Amino acid sequence: MSNELDSLVASARQAFVEAATAAQLEDAKARYIGKSGRLTELMKGMAALSVEEKKTRGASINLAKQAIEEALGARRQSLADAELALQLQAESLDVTLPGRHREPGGLHPVSLTMERIEQIFAGMGFDVADGPEIESDWHSFTSLNNPPNHPARSMQDTFYVDINGDDGIPYNLRPHTSPMQVRYAHAHIKKHAGKPDMPEIRVIAPGRTYRVDSDATHSPMFHQCEGLWLGRNVSFKDLKVVFTNFCRTFFEREDLALRFRPSFFPFTEPSAEIDIQFQQGPLAGRWLEVAGSGQVHPNVVRNMGLDPEEYIGFAFGMGPDRLTMLRYGVNDLRLFFDGDIRFLRQFR
């Protein structure tokens, strides 16, 4: 009997070792110590034995059962350890890899230019105006000496919204920031009403503008910065000094040359385009247009609430997008709006 039980235990151990999965191990268990297993069948035959034989055989069978259960437990643990090792390998984390980190942010190149423009003009005593991007027809055109059906309006085709103003004309997405100058002038006059001597109006109006245009150097949405200086003794000479000082400071080039070419704008008279010329670098010798300017038209001064016989001054308008392209050597305006991190990272 002892040899039979030893052989049974050895056979069970071998079956457990050969079981590659938990399911196969449970099948092997059933063959040896299940309800119909080989060890269970041996225990059923004890009923016909004497009392002494039962004691001896029962003790041997119990020892064999304990040995089989120990082998079964050991194999279960071995399979569980192997499964855990595979899981850990599949879900492993290489702690030697460099950690992920967020790149430091930075301002958009056009935002950098806008800030630079504001700082330079602030140093010359100019305020910074703000205003709505959805404007009335009066502020966008009529107040600027651009009455309805005037041919000059065709130069500023714009976007309209489904909201009518008091005059029955739809509101528009402003095609320039000049309306902010008119609004600022009205607020300035109201603020200083009743005072013996109103301070001069000296302001720039930076912001987004909209026109139907799109190519390598134009965008339907673009930026503009306009300036206004009104007083009792402001001349075209002051315009030249102010804008020359601005350009040389902005580009950090004292050798920068400027010229004023006669032009036409409804809101100024006389009017001039402003060109700059670099003396060195890849653009040396070329004249580049950067702004429009002129003395404020008497009708515009009147629409601002002032007497054109008493107040005179100049206005100018420039494109920060254009200035950004010149400052950083960018040749396609659309790069500013693509959101390409590789491009924007250069300006951090």
VODOSE-179484 format. One line per 8 residues: number of its first residue (from 0); their letters; for each residue x negated, y negated, z negated of N, C-alpha, C. Coordinates in steps of 0.02 Angstrom, whole numbers, plus 50000, padded with zeros to 5 digits. Layout:
BEGIN
NUM> A> X:Y:Z:X:Y:Z:X:Y:Z ~ ... .
//
This chain:
BEGIN
0> MSNELDSL> 49959:50061:50000:50000:50000:50000:49958:49937:50000 ~ 49902:49939:49962:49858:49881:49958:49830:49864:50027 ~ 49810:49916:50063:49782:49903:50130:49834:49873:50177 ~ 49896:49898:50169:49950:49872:50211:49963:49799:50198 ~ 49963:49780:50133:49975:49709:50116:49917:49665:50138 ~ 49856:49690:50129:49797:49651:50150:49799:49639:50225 ~ 49819:49690:50263:49824:49683:50335:49879:49633:50354 ~ 49934:49635:50315:49989:49588:50329:49968:49516:50315 .
8> VASARQAF> 49932:49504:50262:49908:49437:50245:49860:49412:50298 ~ 49814:49456:50320:49766:49436:50371:49801:49420:50437 ~ 49853:49461:50453:49890:49448:50514:49927:49381:50512 ~ 49957:49367:50452:49993:49303:50444:49945:49244:50450 ~ 49888:49249:50419:49838:49195:50423:49818:49182:50495 ~ 49806:49237:50533:49786:49229:50603:49842:49196:50644 ~ 49905:49216:50629:49962:49187:50666:49969:49113:50650 ~ 49957:49096:50587:49962:49024:50568:49907:48983:50603 .
16> VEAATAAQ> 49847:49012:50607:49792:48976:50639:49806:48965:50714 ~ 49837:49014:50744:49851:49009:50816:49910:48963:50832 ~ 49951:48947:50781:50008:48901:50793:49981:48831:50806 ~ 49995:48804:50867:49968:48738:50886:50014:48681:50867 ~ 50078:48696:50852:50125:48643:50834:50163:48663:50772 ~ 50197:48615:50742:50237:48629:50682:50292:48679:50697 ~ 50322:48675:50757:50376:48722:50775:50349:48793:50781 ~ 50291:48802:50812:50261:48868:50816:50243:48896:50747 .
24> LEDAKARY> 50222:48852:50703:50204:48873:50634:50266:48898:50597 ~ 50323:48863:50607:50384:48885:50574:50408:48952:50602 ~ 50397:48964:50667:50414:49029:50696:50372:49084:50664 ~ 50307:49070:50656:50262:49120:50625:50281:49133:50553 ~ 50301:49082:50518:50324:49090:50449:50384:49136:50445 ~ 50431:49127:50491:50491:49169:50490:50475:49242:50502 ~ 50423:49256:50541:50405:49325:50555:50376:49360:50494 ~ 50350:49323:50447:50316:49354:50390:50354:49345:50324 .
32> IGKSGRLT> 50378:49286:50310:50411:49277:50245:50481:49247:50253 ~ 50510:49252:50313:50578:49231:50323:50627:49283:50296 ~ 50693:49271:50305:50744:49318:50280:50737:49386:50312 ~ 50714:49388:50373:50705:49452:50408:50631:49466:50420 ~ 50587:49433:50382:50516:49440:50393:50488:49506:50369 ~ 50427:49519:50388:50395:49583:50372:50387:49592:50296 ~ 50368:49539:50261:50360:49545:50188:50427:49554:50154 ~ 50479:49524:50179:50546:49531:50151:50570:49603:50159 .
40> ELMKGMAA> 50554:49634:50217:50575:49704:50229:50541:49751:50179 ~ 50477:49735:50162:50443:49777:50113:50476:49773:50045 ~ 50499:49714:50028:50531:49704:49962:50598:49740:49959 ~ 50634:49748:50016:50698:49783:50016:50689:49857:50000 ~ 50632:49886:50016:50621:49958:50003:50605:49974:49931 ~ 50601:49927:49888:50584:49939:49818:50642:49968:49778 ~ 50703:49964:49805:50762:49987:49767:50758:50062:49751 ~ 50727:50100:49793:50723:50173:49782:50665:50195:49739 .
48> LSVEEKKT> 50624:50149:49717:50564:50166:49678:50580:50169:49603 ~ 50535:50203:49566:50543:50207:49494:50524:50140:49463 ~ 50538:50135:49400:50525:50072:49365:50450:50055:49367 ~ 50408:50102:49355:50337:50090:49354:50312:50071:49424 ~ 50338:50106:49475:50317:50091:49543:50340:50021:49564 ~ 50401:50004:49539:50426:49936:49555:50380:49882:49528 ~ 50357:49893:49466:50313:49843:49435:50248:49836:49476 ~ 50219:49893:49492:50155:49891:49527:50162:49862:49597 .
56> RGASINLA> 50214:49888:49634:50223:49864:49703:50247:49791:49705 ~ 50289:49773:49657:50314:49704:49655:50258:49654:49643 ~ 50212:49673:49598:50156:49628:49584:50112:49619:49646 ~ 50101:49674:49683:50059:49670:49742:50092:49628:49797 ~ 50158:49638:49805:50194:49600:49856:50194:49525:49839 ~ 50202:49509:49774:50201:49438:49754:50133:49406:49767 ~ 50079:49444:49755:50012:49417:49769:50004:49405:49844 ~ 50029:49452:49884:50025:49444:49957:50066:49383:49980 .
64> KQAIEEAL> 50127:49376:49950:50169:49318:49969:50135:49252:49951 ~ 50103:49249:49892:50068:49188:49872:50011:49172:49921 ~ 49975:49224:49942:49919:49214:49989:49945:49188:50056 ~ 50002:49217:50079:50031:49194:50143:50056:49122:50137 ~ 50089:49105:50081:50115:49037:50072:50058:48986:50067 ~ 50002:49006:50035:49944:48961:50032:49916:48948:50102 ~ 49911:49003:50142:49887:48995:50210:49934:48952:50251 ~ 50000:48961:50239:50050:48922:50275:50044:48847:50256 .
72> GARRQSLA> 50036:48832:50192:50029:48762:50169:49967:48729:50197 ~ 49912:48769:50198:49849:48742:50223:49855:48725:50298 ~ 49889:48771:50336:49897:48757:50408:49943:48698:50420 ~ 49996:48691:50380:50040:48633:50387:50001:48568:50376 ~ 49960:48567:50325:49920:48508:50312:49871:48494:50367 ~ 49842:48547:50395:49794:48539:50449:49827:48509:50511 ~ 49888:48535:50527:49924:48507:50585:49944:48434:50573 ~ 49965:48418:50512:49985:48349:50496:49925:48302:50500 .
80> DAELALQL> 49867:48326:50476:49806:48285:50481:49787:48272:50554 ~ 49793:48324:50595:49776:48317:50666:49823:48267:50701 ~ 49888:48273:50684:49937:48227:50714:49923:48154:50693 ~ 49906:48145:50629:49890:48078:50605:49828:48050:50638 ~ 49778:48093:50649:49717:48071:50682:49731:48048:50753 ~ 49773:48085:50789:49792:48065:50857:49829:47998:50857 ~ 49874:47990:50808:49912:47928:50803:49866:47869:50788 ~ 49819:47879:50743:49772:47825:50726:49728:47807:50785 .
88> QAESLDVT> 49710:47858:50823:49668:47846:50882:49707:47806:50935 ~ 49771:47824:50943:49812:47789:50993:49827:47717:50972 ~ 49832:47706:50907:49850:47639:50882:49789:47604:50852 ~ 49731:47623:50872:49671:47596:50841:49661:47523:50858 ~ 49631:47486:50813:49616:47415:50822:49541:47406:50816 ~ 49511:47380:50869:49439:47369:50868:49425:47303:50832 ~ 49405:47307:50769:49394:47246:50730:49330:47211:50749 ~ 49292:47239:50795:49231:47206:50817:49244:47155:50872 .
96> LPGRHREP> 49305:47157:50902:49321:47108:50954:49329:47039:50924 ~ 49311:46987:50962:49320:46919:50935:49394:46904:50926 ~ 49411:46867:50875:49481:46851:50861:49509:46802:50912 ~ 49574:46803:50920:49607:46756:50964:49615:46689:50928 ~ 49608:46635:50965:49615:46569:50935:49649:46522:50984 ~ 49682:46473:50958:49715:46423:50999:49665:46370:51021 ~ 49668:46355:51085:49623:46302:51110:49647:46234:51085 ~ 49601:46190:51069:49622:46123:51049:49658:46088:51105 .
104> GGLHPVSL> 49712:46052:51090:49750:46017:51140:49717:45951:51159 ~ 49746:45918:51207:49719:45853:51229:49772:45815:51268 ~ 49761:45752:51277:49808:45710:51314:49801:45722:51389 ~ 49856:45715:51424:49856:45718:51497:49814:45661:51524 ~ 49779:45671:51580:49736:45617:51606:49773:45552:51620 ~ 49837:45557:51642:49875:45495:51653:49891:45462:51586 ~ 49904:45502:51534:49916:45473:51468:49854:45438:51442 ~ 49796:45468:51456:49733:45436:51436:49726:45368:51470 .
112> TMERIEQI> 49745:45366:51534:49741:45303:51572:49790:45252:51544 ~ 49851:45273:51529:49901:45227:51502:49877:45198:51435 ~ 49849:45240:51393:49823:45215:51329:49767:45165:51341 ~ 49723:45180:51388:49667:45136:51403:49692:45068:51429 ~ 49742:45069:51473:49770:45007:51499:49800:44965:51442 ~ 49838:44997:51398:49870:44961:51343:49817:44931:51297 ~ 49764:44968:51283:49711:44943:51239:49677:44882:51269 ~ 49662:44885:51334:49627:44829:51367:49670:44766:51367 .
120> FAGMGFDV> 49733:44774:51385:49777:44714:51387:49795:44689:51318 ~ 49798:44735:51269:49809:44713:51200:49752:44668:51177 ~ 49691:44684:51201:49634:44642:51183:49637:44573:51215 ~ 49680:44566:51266:49689:44500:51298:49753:44466:51276 ~ 49785:44494:51223:49843:44462:51194:49910:44481:51225 ~ 49913:44536:51261:49975:44557:51292:50013:44606:51247 ~ 50080:44597:51241:50123:44646:51209:50136:44704:51256 ~ 50164:44759:51229:50184:44816:51270:50259:44823:51266 .
128> ADGPEIES> 50294:44819:51323:50367:44824:51325:50389:44895:51338 ~ 50451:44909:51319:50482:44974:51332:50553:44962:51355 ~ 50581:45008:51392:50649:44999:51417:50677:45062:51447 ~ 50742:45063:51464:50775:45123:51490:50751:45142:51560 ~ 50752:45207:51573:50733:45232:51640:50793:45234:51686 ~ 50854:45234:51658:50915:45227:51698:50937:45155:51693 ~ 50935:45119:51749:50944:45047:51748:51004:45025:51790 ~ 51026:44964:51775:51079:44934:51815:51049:44905:51879 .
136> DWHSFTSL> 51092:44896:51929:51070:44866:51991:51044:44795:51980 ~ 51076:44759:51935:51055:44689:51923:50984:44686:51896 ~ 50968:44729:51847:50900:44728:51819:50849:44754:51869 ~ 50868:44805:51909:50820:44836:51954:50807:44794:52016 ~ 50857:44757:52039:50850:44722:52103:50871:44648:52100 ~ 50934:44635:52085:50961:44567:52092:50923:44517:52050 ~ 50908:44533:51988:50872:44486:51945:50802:44472:51970 ~ 50777:44517:52012:50708:44511:52039:50708:44481:52109 .
144> NNPPNHPA> 50760:44442:52124:50765:44407:52188:50774:44457:52246 ~ 50809:44511:52231:50822:44564:52280:50898:44574:52283 ~ 50936:44528:52312:51009:44533:52312:51034:44592:52353 ~ 51097:44610:52345:51125:44666:52384:51115:44655:52459 ~ 51100:44711:52493:51089:44712:52566:51026:44676:52588 ~ 50983:44656:52541:50920:44625:52560:50875:44678:52590 ~ 50842:44664:52647:50800:44715:52680:50743:44740:52637 ~ 50721:44700:52588:50664:44722:52546:50683:44782:52504 .
152> RSMQDTFY> 50748:44793:52494:50768:44851:52454:50749:44917:52488 ~ 50745:44917:52554:50728:44979:52589:50658:45003:52572 ~ 50616:44959:52545:50549:44979:52525:50549:45016:52459 ~ 50607:45016:52425:50610:45047:52358:50670:45093:52353 ~ 50679:45135:52404:50734:45185:52402:50729:45223:52336 ~ 50783:45232:52303:50780:45260:52237:50836:45311:52227 ~ 50840:45338:52166:50891:45388:52149:50947:45353:52109 ~ 51009:45371:52125:51066:45342:52090:51100:45395:52048 .
160> VDINGDDG> 51133:45374:51995:51170:45420:51952:51245:45404:51957 ~ 51285:45451:51935:51358:45444:51944:51388:45403:51887 ~ 51361:45345:51876:51386:45298:51825:51384:45228:51856 ~ 51439:45193:51854:51442:45126:51883:51432:45073:51829 ~ 51398:45019:51848:51389:44963:51803:51450:44917:51804 ~ 51447:44862:51767:51503:44814:51766:51517:44785:51835 ~ 51465:44783:51877:51474:44755:51944:51500:44807:51994 ~ 51514:44868:51970:51540:44921:52013:51487:44958:52052 .
168> IPYNLRPH> 51424:44938:52044:51368:44971:52080:51339:45025:52035 ~ 51326:45085:52062:51299:45139:52020:51232:45121:51988 ~ 51221:45148:51928:51155:45142:51896:51105:45184:51936 ~ 51041:45167:51927:50988:45202:51963:50931:45220:51918 ~ 50892:45269:51940:50828:45282:51906:50780:45228:51930 ~ 50754:45190:51882:50717:45129:51901:50660:45144:51950 ~ 50655:45104:52004:50602:45114:52053:50537:45079:52034 ~ 50539:45037:51982:50480:45002:51957:50494:44982:51885 .
176> TSPMQVRY> 50444:44958:51849:50455:44940:51779:50469:44865:51772 ~ 50481:44830:51827:50497:44758:51823:50559:44743:51780 ~ 50611:44787:51780:50668:44772:51736:50650:44763:51663 ~ 50596:44798:51641:50574:44790:51572:50548:44720:51559 ~ 50519:44689:51611:50496:44620:51603:50555:44572:51592 ~ 50608:44583:51631:50667:44540:51624:50698:44550:51555 ~ 50705:44612:51534:50733:44626:51468:50690:44596:51412 ~ 50624:44602:51420:50578:44575:51369:50585:44499:51366 .
184> AHAHIKKH> 50589:44466:51424:50595:44393:51426:50659:44371:51390 ~ 50715:44404:51403:50777:44386:51370:50772:44395:51294 ~ 50741:44451:51272:50733:44463:51201:50686:44411:51170 ~ 50634:44393:51206:50585:44343:51182:50618:44275:51173 ~ 50659:44255:51221:50693:44190:51217:50742:44191:51159 ~ 50779:44246:51151:50828:44250:51097:50793:44248:51029 ~ 50736:44282:51024:50698:44284:50961:50674:44215:50940 ~ 50655:44174:50989:50626:44109:50973:50675:44051:50987 .
192> AGKPDMPE> 50739:44068:50993:50789:44016:51007:50791:43965:50950 ~ 50795:43900:50969:50799:43847:50919:50732:43824:50892 ~ 50678:43859:50909:50612:43838:50886:50585:43783:50933 ~ 50547:43736:50906:50524:43680:50947:50478:43699:51005 ~ 50439:43752:50995:50392:43771:51048:50389:43847:51054 ~ 50420:43873:51105:50422:43946:51115:50354:43972:51138 ~ 50328:44025:51107:50264:44054:51130:50268:44078:51202 ~ 50211:44082:51234:50209:44107:51302:50232:44180:51304 .
200> IRVIAPGR> 50258:44201:51361:50275:44271:51372:50215:44305:51404 ~ 50187:44351:51368:50128:44387:51392:50139:44461:51375 ~ 50154:44502:51426:50176:44571:51413:50157:44616:51472 ~ 50145:44680:51456:50138:44731:51508:50196:44781:51497 ~ 50216:44813:51551:50273:44860:51549:50253:44926:51582 ~ 50224:44972:51544:50205:45038:51572:50263:45087:51566 ~ 50267:45135:51613:50319:45186:51607:50327:45226:51671 ~ 50375:45273:51668:50390:45316:51725:50438:45280:51773 .
208> TYRVDSDA> 50428:45292:51837:50472:45263:51888:50487:45317:51941 ~ 50537:45303:51984:50563:45354:52029:50577:45324:52098 ~ 50552:45359:52150:50566:45341:52219:50566:45404:52262 ~ 50601:45402:52318:50604:45460:52362:50540:45462:52403 ~ 50491:45497:52377:50426:45501:52410:50387:45559:52381 ~ 50353:45597:52423:50315:45654:52398:50263:45677:52449 ~ 50199:45669:52432:50144:45697:52471:50082:45697:52427 ~ 50023:45703:52456:49961:45710:52417:49947:45648:52374 .
216> THSPMFHQ> 49974:45590:52394:49960:45529:52357:50023:45496:52330 ~ 50081:45530:52337:50144:45503:52312:50185:45558:52278 ~ 50224:45539:52229:50267:45586:52194:50334:45554:52181 ~ 50390:45592:52184:50456:45563:52169:50459:45531:52100 ~ 50423:45559:52053:50416:45529:51987:50343:45509:51979 ~ 50330:45447:51964:50262:45424:51956:50260:45372:51900 ~ 50202:45346:51887:50194:45297:51833:50176:45229:51861 ~ 50197:45179:51825:50183:45111:51846:50170:45068:51784 .
224> CEGLWLGR> 50129:45018:51792:50119:44970:51738:50120:44900:51769 ~ 50168:44862:51747:50174:44793:51772:50157:44745:51716 ~ 50135:44686:51736:50116:44635:51687:50149:44569:51703 ~ 50159:44529:51651:50191:44463:51660:50160:44414:51611 ~ 50144:44355:51637:50120:44300:51594:50156:44237:51617 ~ 50199:44211:51574:50236:44150:51588:50222:44098:51535 ~ 50209:44037:51558:50196:43982:51512:50205:43916:51549 ~ 50183:43864:51517:50191:43798:51548:50132:43780:51593 .
232> NVSFKDLK> 50078:43817:51588:50019:43798:51627:49979:43861:51645 ~ 50013:43910:51676:49981:43973:51695:49975:43973:51772 ~ 49915:43983:51797:49904:43978:51869:49879:44043:51899 ~ 49871:44042:51965:49843:44099:52001:49771:44113:51979 ~ 49738:44061:51958:49669:44070:51933:49669:44115:51872 ~ 49718:44107:51828:49723:44150:51768:49734:44223:51789 ~ 49775:44234:51841:49786:44301:51866:49720:44333:51887 ~ 49679:44296:51925:49615:44322:51948:49570:44340:51889 .
240> VVFTNFCR> 49567:44296:51840:49523:44309:51782:49547:44370:51743 ~ 49612:44373:51730:49639:44428:51691:49629:44495:51726 ~ 49646:44498:51790:49643:44563:51824:49571:44583:51839 ~ 49528:44535:51853:49458:44552:51862:49428:44580:51798 ~ 49444:44549:51743:49419:44573:51678:49446:44643:51663 ~ 49510:44653:51680:49539:44720:51668:49503:44773:51709 ~ 49496:44762:51774:49466:44813:51818:49394:44829:51798 ~ 49356:44778:51783:49286:44791:51764:49281:44828:51697 .
248> TFFEREDL> 49328:44813:51652:49328:44848:51587:49353:44920:51596 ~ 49405:44929:51635:49434:44995:51645:49384:45043:51677 ~ 49351:45020:51730:49303:45064:51765:49232:45058:51737 ~ 49223:45014:51688:49157:45004:51657:49104:44988:51710 ~ 49121:44941:51754:49076:44922:51808:49077:44845:51815 ~ 49024:44813:51795:49021:44740:51801:49010:44718:51873 ~ 48986:44764:51916:48973:44746:51985:49034:44757:52030 ~ 49091:44772:52000:49152:44785:52038:49176:44720:52071 .
256> ALRFRPSF> 49191:44723:52136:49215:44665:52172:49290:44669:52183 ~ 49324:44611:52181:49396:44608:52192:49412:44559:52248 ~ 49465:44573:52285:49489:44525:52334:49566:44525:52332 ~ 49594:44468:52348:49667:44459:52347:49689:44446:52419 ~ 49729:44492:52447:49753:44486:52516:49825:44461:52516 ~ 49840:44410:52555:49909:44386:52559:49958:44442:52577 ~ 50015:44443:52543:50065:44495:52555:50134:44467:52541 ~ 50185:44510:52538:50252:44488:52522:50284:44532:52470 .
264> FPFTEPSA> 50312:44502:52418:50354:44535:52369:50412:44488:52354 ~ 50473:44513:52350:50530:44468:52338:50525:44430:52272 ~ 50490:44459:52223:50491:44429:52156:50432:44383:52142 ~ 50387:44375:52190:50331:44328:52181:50322:44285:52243 ~ 50294:44226:52232:50280:44181:52289:50231:44127:52266 ~ 50169:44126:52290:50141:44172:52340:50126:44240:52311 ~ 50116:44289:52356:50104:44358:52335:50038:44382:52365 ~ 50008:44431:52331:49944:44458:52355:49935:44531:52335 .
272> EIDIQFQQ> 49907:44569:52380:49883:44636:52362:49814:44629:52331 ~ 49799:44670:52281:49733:44667:52249:49693:44729:52269 ~ 49635:44718:52298:49590:44772:52318:49527:44769:52275 ~ 49497:44827:52264:49433:44830:52228:49382:44864:52272 ~ 49319:44849:52259:49264:44879:52297:49209:44899:52249 ~ 49192:44964:52249:49136:44989:52209:49071:44975:52248 ~ 49020:44956:52211:48956:44942:52243:48911:45004:52245 ~ 48928:45055:52205:48887:45115:52203:48934:45176:52200 .
280> GPLAGRWL> 48906:45235:52213:48945:45297:52209:48974:45316:52276 ~ 49015:45371:52277:49042:45397:52341:49090:45350:52375 ~ 49119:45303:52339:49167:45255:52368:49136:45187:52382 ~ 49071:45183:52375:49036:45118:52383:49051:45087:52451 ~ 49068:45023:52450:49078:44985:52511:49150:44986:52537 ~ 49192:45032:52513:49261:45037:52537:49306:44992:52494 ~ 49353:44959:52526:49403:44921:52489:49463:44966:52475 ~ 49483:44969:52412:49538:45013:52391:49593:44971:52358 .
288> EVAGSGQV> 49653:44979:52382:49710:44941:52355:49730:44972:52287 ~ 49737:44930:52236:49755:44955:52169:49815:44921:52139 ~ 49837:44863:52166:49892:44828:52134:49923:44776:52180 ~ 49984:44755:52163:50016:44699:52196:50024:44644:52144 ~ 50027:44580:52166:50029:44526:52118:50056:44462:52150 ~ 50063:44411:52110:50083:44346:52136:50111:44302:52080 ~ 50125:44239:52098:50158:44194:52051:50232:44209:52051 ~ 50262:44212:51991:50332:44233:51984:50377:44185:52022 .
296> HPNVVRNM> 50422:44213:52062:50467:44174:52103:50514:44132:52058 ~ 50528:44070:52076:50572:44028:52035:50640:44060:52020 ~ 50667:44099:52068:50732:44132:52055:50726:44184:51999 ~ 50669:44218:51997:50659:44268:51944:50650:44234:51877 ~ 50613:44179:51876:50605:44141:51814:50673:44118:51789 ~ 50715:44095:51835:50782:44073:51817:50824:44131:51790 ~ 50819:44189:51822:50857:44248:51798:50832:44274:51731 ~ 50772:44255:51712:50745:44274:51646:50771:44226:51592 .
304> GLDPEEYI> 50805:44172:51614:50832:44125:51565:50788:44065:51553 ~ 50741:44051:51598:50695:43995:51589:50701:43946:51648 ~ 50679:43886:51637:50680:43835:51689:50616:43839:51730 ~ 50622:43855:51796:50561:43862:51836:50524:43796:51847 ~ 50556:43740:51831:50522:43676:51835:50476:43666:51774 ~ 50488:43706:51721:50449:43699:51659:50403:43758:51649 ~ 50425:43818:51669:50385:43878:51658:50361:43907:51724 ~ 50299:43927:51724:50267:43956:51783:50221:44012:51759 .
312> GFAFGMGP> 50206:44059:51803:50161:44113:51782:50151:44163:51837 ~ 50121:44219:51820:50106:44270:51869:50130:44338:51845 ~ 50136:44383:51893:50154:44452:51879:50110:44498:51921 ~ 50102:44559:51899:50064:44608:51938:50093:44677:51924 ~ 50081:44723:51970:50102:44792:51961:50051:44840:51989 ~ 50035:44891:51951:49984:44940:51972:50007:45010:51955 ~ 49977:45059:51987:49994:45129:51975:49941:45164:51933 ~ 49956:45180:51870:49908:45217:51828:49887:45284:51859 .
320> DRLTMLRY> 49932:45316:51897:49912:45379:51930:49855:45366:51979 ~ 49861:45313:52017:49809:45294:52065:49744:45277:52029 ~ 49748:45240:51975:49688:45222:51937:49656:45284:51907 ~ 49697:45332:51885:49670:45394:51857:49632:45433:51911 ~ 49661:45436:51971:49627:45471:52026:49560:45440:52041 ~ 49556:45373:52041:49493:45339:52056:49443:45349:51999 ~ 49467:45345:51938:49421:45350:51881:49390:45419:51874 ~ 49430:45472:51888:49406:45540:51878:49389:45576:51944 .
328> GVNDLRLF> 49396:45543:52000:49379:45575:52064:49428:45629:52085 ~ 49492:45621:52071:49544:45669:52091:49572:45648:52159 ~ 49578:45695:52205:49599:45676:52273:49670:45698:52290 ~ 49705:45730:52243:49774:45751:52257:49818:45736:52196 ~ 49865:45690:52204:49908:45668:52149:49947:45726:52119 ~ 49964:45775:52159:50006:45831:52136:49973:45872:52081 ~ 49907:45869:52076:49873:45905:52023:49894:45881:51953 ~ 49915:45819:51949:49936:45791:51884:50002:45822:51860 .
336> FDGDIRFL> 50041:45851:51906:50107:45875:51888:50113:45951:51893 ~ 50060:45986:51912:50062:46059:51919:50060:46095:51852 ~ 50032:46063:51801:50026:46096:51736:49973:46150:51734 ~ 49924:46147:51778:49870:46198:51780:49821:46183:51724 ~ 49818:46230:51676:49774:46221:51617:49701:46214:51638 ~ 49681:46249:51690:49611:46245:51713:49593:46174:51734 ~ 49641:46140:51765:49629:46070:51786:49632:46023:51725 ~ 49682:46031:51683:49692:45985:51627:49638:45992:51574 .
344> RQFR> 49608:46053:51569:49557:46064:51518:49497:46018:51526 ~ 49485:45993:51587:49428:45950:51599:49433:45883:51562 ~ 49494:45863:51545:49504:45796:51517:49512:45798:51441 ~ 49501:45858:51410:49511:45864:51339:49460:45822:51301 .
//
